[in-house]
Every structure is written in structure tokens, then in C-alpha cells.
Amino acid sequence: MSAKKTLFDKVWDSHVVHQIENGPDVLFIDRHMVHEVTSPVAFLGLKNRNIGVMHPEKTFATADHNTPTINQHLPVADPLSANQLKMLEANANEHGISYWGLGHEKNGIVHVVGPEYGITVPGATIVCGDSHTSTHGAFGAIAFGIGTSEVEMVLATQCIMQPKPKRMRINITGELQYGVTPKDVALFIISQLTTSGATGYFVEYAGDVFKNMSMEGRMTVCNLSIEMGARGGMIAPDEKTFEYIKGREFAPTGSAWDKAMTYWETLYTDDDSIFDKELTFDGSAIEPMITYGTNPGMGMGISKSIPNYDETQGAASSYKKSLQYMQFGEGDAMIGKPIDFVFIGSCTNGRIEDFRAFASVVKGRKKADNVTAWLVPGSHKVEAAIKEEGLLDIFTEAGFELREPGCSACLAMNDDKIPAGKLAVSTSNRNFEGRQGPGSRTLLASPLVAAAAAVTGKVTDPRELMQEVVAG
Amino acid sequence: MAYDKFNILTSTAVPLPIENVDTDQIIPARFLKATERKGFGDNLFRDWRYNQDNTPKEDFILNNPIYGGEILVGGKNFGSGSSREHAAWAVYDYGFRCVISSFFADIFRNNCLNIGVLPVQVSAEFLQKIFGEIEKDPKAKFEVNLPEQKVTILATGESESFDINTYKKGNMTNGFDDIDYLLNIKKDIQEFAENRPI
């Protein structure tokens, strides 16, 4: 009888080309996603070595980090951004890599378009020079972010050298409360583990909460794996996964589909497999979450007060520095804090379900006067769905405008910068100092919490507004 | 690309006793627009180091001429966040060859190893001793000995060993490169690729 294997082991072990004693494994990569920011120096490296891309057909390039989210039909005004975009296009063309640049109908955030077009499949190894590559783990793939030297490595050899991470399983049991979203589940886990609690591990998410979660919800959770320090996170594929993939442009068809299914159906953790660490939480105890500090681990249920430093892990000086930056005090309630900006979008929460959730709260209400809101779809496909489903009419009616796709204010590389001192409720993934613009202050939350803040102008428990809708 | 060899480094150190120093602090996203690996050291810790009008912040450690050297000593969970190798480039380009902390984020650690910056993980207690020594004497020297995998506080002789896998250690001490290694097993990789189902 063969040894019991975890989902992670099954996928990892089947991709090992070569093992180095007391060193990393040489891991074959099935899909390599490339964007404009972390690739130019890698392509330059290939040029200096006088070598090409080994598997351009396994490589996909899209422009997202640096792109404007208004007037995309015009030339990019920032010369440095324009140059980086031009460079990606030239590199993709030179090496025969498919390129979905600005203006292309398939353009969007790399981790949104990969799944949308069926590039992301179960059992694959997927890398990209971006830490949120972990998103693709939602399909039962091993997906993780890499640095530029590693981008060059994968372009040159379709392999990467990695020590095998340890295995962790996080079980969330029970049923989520009304108004609690996948984003809240992820922020809850990070608040329990801290931003370094899963460093050195690859996480499998299991339990009823993930079983019952939509594919987009699973993407949101896996996306945030890196924020607990994990290299990646994954969820065993099931009928929902296969249903999602079937018929998408790059998904296998015909006999290739049948062959793929035979493999994909073996992708689960065998009973009695051993994990290096296993954690279990009760899903019904999770409430809508919000962060109050300068890392994603500094989060709590929205109705709670900011902890005193002695109730937290880590050094007092770092904790106090963080609250000082946020201009918050220990013991402050978050509910009622006036906010200035709302950002909905990013590879974490820029998909159609996120905009549906946002619309469900703002429908029939008006944007608060003190709030500037940026609604940024994750891709043109999401943008089209927003229009087709009538969500845009709801947004317009409520005083919101829709922008064009891109990473936008999540990392503020383009012009979408939250001004210094301003407080933003953001559906993105990082609340680091200055992440959304120099001096900006970020509260990470779900699309429902963002919507509640957008219409009330302050931090508000979305369940209060949602109950009204239900009652009405 | 091959990089400088790393064997024994003896240097003073710059202390940054803050936990969870993320890569957005090491180099903010707005400085990632270059298409060549040049000049990133100028923007290392940009928003901690400079005011918005580009004048230096007097109280930031890199602006204090008393401190210097090729070793950066950071608090727990150093380099968390983004995969941007630009963070490691900025550390290197500024002049650091070694970062000491009690805990590193995975991707940052890998990025450092891939460009010839040695990440040295020590115990929380030893990290405090290093911070204490620099506080006592900003000119205190430390020896980072890669062949022996040992870091020593020279003033007191106290030392602690650190882990690194044999393969990466060989790369660092010889200035070898992963891609050269992989290109040498290209035939194996090609064979493997032919048998992949997807």
C-alpha cells in the first residue's frame, strides 16, 4: 500500500525533476504568469546570458501593476510606467509569449485573468513574480510568488529551486454567520496566526466553510495566505472547481479534459495524512473583520476595541509605532471612525462576486459626501459583467463611478494614491505604512464592510444595513 | 548572474529594532518602475529615511553618521510582504552584504540568497545581545563566518551558529548561480517536460 499523502505532497512530488541533497528541489513549473514590474531585469538577464525562454507556451504576460485606471485609451502619461509597459510588450513579442497589455480585451490583474481564462488548473505548479500568486491555490494548484532572479530562472529553464515547505492544515468548521465573507475568514485566520505564523509552511484549507465557499471566495482566502507568512495555500478541487474551469478558453477539451479529470480527481489529502501543524477554528464565531494597524495580522471583529499592547504578541515598541502611524489609541472602538476613501478592487476582492456584495449594500443608498470611492474591477471580464448584470446602474444611482481594471490603489504604483493622513477602507491585501500612497492609512475589510463605510462615511457594521434590506 | 563571493565578513552594523519590517518599507512600490537593476539603494527605507519634501529625517538610523557598516540588524519577521526582489537589491545596493534577524519572511530570504546578500537567522536572545552591543558601542564589530556558519560579537567573543543548506552555502561561498546549475541539467528538464500531462 502506498504511503498516505497530503494534497500538497501529491502535487509537489509529481513536479520534482531533481533533488539536491541538503538543498532545494528542482521543481517543474506548469504555468508562469508575468507582469511588467518584476520581469524586465529577468529578461535582461536572459539577454546577458544569450539564452531564450524555454517554454513560451507555458508563459503568460499581462500588464496590471502600473496601469492607469482611467482613460486607458490614451498614452500612459508617466514616462517610467510607460517605459515598463513598453518593455514587457517588447519582451513578450521577442520571446513569443502571449501578451494581454493595456487595451487588450483579456487585460486585467494577473491573478484575476489566470482563473478567468482557464490557465489556472488543479494539480499545476504556478508561479509569478508577485506574492499573491497564492490565489491560484484555490483550484488545488501549488502556486506561489517568486523574486526576479527566480522569474529569470523559470523563463530560462521552466524550473525553480525551492526547499520543500512544511505542511499545515487549517480547518474551519461550521457555518459562517450572515454578513461574514471569505475575506473575513482570511483576516480572522491571519489575526490568529500573525503575519509570520505560517512562514515556512504551505497551507491546505479544509472543512465545511471552504467546501461551501464559491470558487471566487476560495481565491480570496488563498490570495491572503502570504499575509500569514505562508508560501501558499490550497484547497482540494471538487465539482465546483471542475464546473468553474470547464469551457474556459485555455482549459483542456475533449479527451484532454477526460484525461485531466482522471488526474484532478486524485487530488485530495488521503485520510490519516500527517501535517506538521494543524489548526481548527469554529467558523460560526467569526464576525465581519477590520484591521486597525499596519500589518494584516492586526485585525479584529468589527465590533471590538483595539487591544492593549499587553494583549498582543510581539514587541510593545513596534505595536505602539504602528498605532501611532494609524493615529489610533489602545482601546479605541473602530465602529464610528470617520473615513475618507473607499477602495474596492485588487487580486483579493476585485471579482464579480465582490462587486455584487458591494452593490447589495449600496443599492438604494447614496455615497457619503465625505468619501471618495474608487471601484476598480479586476479585469475587463469583471467590468463587462458589472455592466451586464446592472450593477453599474446601481453604482451610478448611488453616486459611484466605475474605473478601468488594474492593481490600482492596492499598491499605488499608478496615480491612484490615497493622500497622506487620509483613512481608507480597502478590500485589498496590505495595510502597511504608505502602501496605498505615502502617509496613507489603510483599514482592510470585506466588500460589505467597504460598502457600509462608503454610504455612511464611517466604519459601520454592514449587518446593520443588510438587515434593513432583508426586512424591507 | 554570478555575484560576489561571501566568506567571512567583519563589520560594524546598523540596528533597526523594529518587528515586521515589510518590503513596502524597504522599498515603496512607486520606486519599482526601473527596467534595470540600478540605483535602488537611494530609495532604501525611503519613507522612513526622508520627509515628503525629500529632506532627511534626522531621527532615522541611516541618517545618523555614527552608525554604518555592511551588516543590517532587523527585528523579527524581517522582509514580510511583497515578493519584490527590489527590496533585496536596495539592501545590497546601499552597501549591506548581510542581514541579521531572529526571523525572516520566506521570499525575502530567498531573494537575498539569490543575489549574494546573506540572511542570518539567530535566536531572539542573541539578537537582543547584538542590539545591546551596538547600543553600548555603535562601532562594535561583528564577524559573520559563512564557512563555519557562525556569527560572533567580537567585543565579548559570544557567538551563535546559524543554518543554511549546503547547496546555497556553496553558491554563496563560490559566487555560483542557480540558473547555471539548471542549465546544466537541461536535458533532464526537457525529458520531464515531455511527460507532463498539462
Boltz contact constraints between the chains, C-beta under 6 A:
constraints:
  - contact:
      token1: [A, 17]
      token2: [B, 188]
      max_distance: 6.0
  - contact:
      token1: [A, 17]
      token2: [B, 189]
      max_distance: 6.0
  - contact:
      token1: [A, 17]
      token2: [B, 192]
      max_distance: 6.0
  - contact:
      token1: [A, 18]
      token2: [B, 185]
      max_distance: 6.0
  - contact:
      token1: [A, 20]
      token2: [B, 167]
      max_distance: 6.0
  - contact:
      token1: [A, 22]
      token2: [B, 165]
      max_distance: 6.0
  - contact:
      token1: [A, 22]
      token2: [B, 166]
      max_distance: 6.0
  - contact:
      token1: [A, 23]
      token2: [B, 165]
      max_distance: 6.0
  - contact:
      token1: [A, 23]
      token2: [B, 167]
      max_distance: 6.0
  - contact:
      token1: [A, 28]
      token2: [B, 192]
      max_distance: 6.0
  - contact:
      token1: [A, 30]
      token2: [B, 198]
      max_distance: 6.0
  - contact:
      token1: [A, 37]
      token2: [B, 32]
      max_distance: 6.0
  - contact:
      token1: [A, 40]
      token2: [B, 35]
      max_distance: 6.0
  - contact:
      token1: [A, 41]
      token2: [B, 37]
      max_distance: 6.0
  - contact:
      token1: [A, 80]
      token2: [B, 33]
      max_distance: 6.0
  - contact:
      token1: [A, 84]
      token2: [B, 33]
      max_distance: 6.0
  - contact:
      token1: [A, 84]
      token2: [B, 35]
      max_distance: 6.0
  - contact:
      token1: [A, 87]
      token2: [B, 35]
      max_distance: 6.0
  - contact:
      token1: [A, 130]
      token2: [B, 83]
      max_distance: 6.0
  - contact:
      token1: [A, 131]
      token2: [B, 82]
      max_distance: 6.0
  - contact:
      token1: [A, 131]
      token2: [B, 83]
      max_distance: 6.0
  - contact:
      token1: [A, 145]
      token2: [B, 83]
      max_distance: 6.0
  - contact:
      token1: [A, 145]
      token2: [B, 107]
      max_distance: 6.0
  - contact:
      token1: [A, 147]
      token2: [B, 83]
      max_distance: 6.0
  - contact:
      token1: [A, 147]
      token2: [B, 85]
      max_distance: 6.0
  - contact:
      token1: [A, 147]
      token2: [B, 111]
      max_distance: 6.0
  - contact:
      token1: [A, 148]
      token2: [B, 85]
      max_distance: 6.0
  - contact:
      token1: [A, 149]
      token2: [B, 114]
      max_distance: 6.0
  - contact:
      token1: [A, 153]
      token2: [B, 178]
      max_distance: 6.0
  - contact:
      token1: [A, 153]
      token2: [B, 179]
      max_distance: 6.0
  - contact:
      token1: [A, 156]
      token2: [B, 179]
      max_distance: 6.0
  - contact:
      token1: [A, 157]
      token2: [B, 182]
      max_distance: 6.0
  - contact:
      token1: [A, 157]
      token2: [B, 189]
      max_distance: 6.0
  - contact:
      token1: [A, 159]
      token2: [B, 182]
      max_distance: 6.0
  - contact:
      token1: [A, 159]
      token2: [B, 189]
      max_distance: 6.0
  - contact:
      token1: [A, 161]
      token2: [B, 178]
      max_distance: 6.0
  - contact:
      token1: [A, 195]
      token2: [B, 20]
      max_distance: 6.0
  - contact:
      token1: [A, 195]
      token2: [B, 80]
      max_distance: 6.0
  - contact:
      token1: [A, 196]
      token2: [B, 77]
      max_distance: 6.0
  - contact:
      token1: [A, 196]
      token2: [B, 103]
      max_distance: 6.0
  - contact:
      token1: [A, 199]
      token2: [B, 106]
      max_distance: 6.0
  - contact:
      token1: [A, 231]
      token2: [B, 106]
      max_distance: 6.0
  - contact:
      token1: [A, 295]
      token2: [B, 20]
      max_distance: 6.0
  - contact:
      token1: [A, 314]
      token2: [B, 19]
      max_distance: 6.0
  - contact:
      token1: [A, 315]
      token2: [B, 19]
      max_distance: 6.0
  - contact:
      token1: [A, 318]
      token2: [B, 18]
      max_distance: 6.0
  - contact:
      token1: [A, 318]
      token2: [B, 19]
      max_distance: 6.0
  - contact:
      token1: [A, 411]
      token2: [B, 29]
      max_distance: 6.0
  - contact:
      token1: [A, 413]
      token2: [B, 29]
      max_distance: 6.0
  - contact:
      token1: [A, 432]
      token2: [B, 22]
      max_distance: 6.0
  - contact:
      token1: [A, 432]
      token2: [B, 24]
      max_distance: 6.0
  - contact:
      token1: [A, 434]
      token2: [B, 28]
      max_distance: 6.0
  - contact:
      token1: [A, 434]
      token2: [B, 47]
      max_distance: 6.0
  - contact:
      token1: [A, 435]
      token2: [B, 24]
      max_distance: 6.0
  - contact:
      token1: [A, 438]
      token2: [B, 47]
      max_distance: 6.0
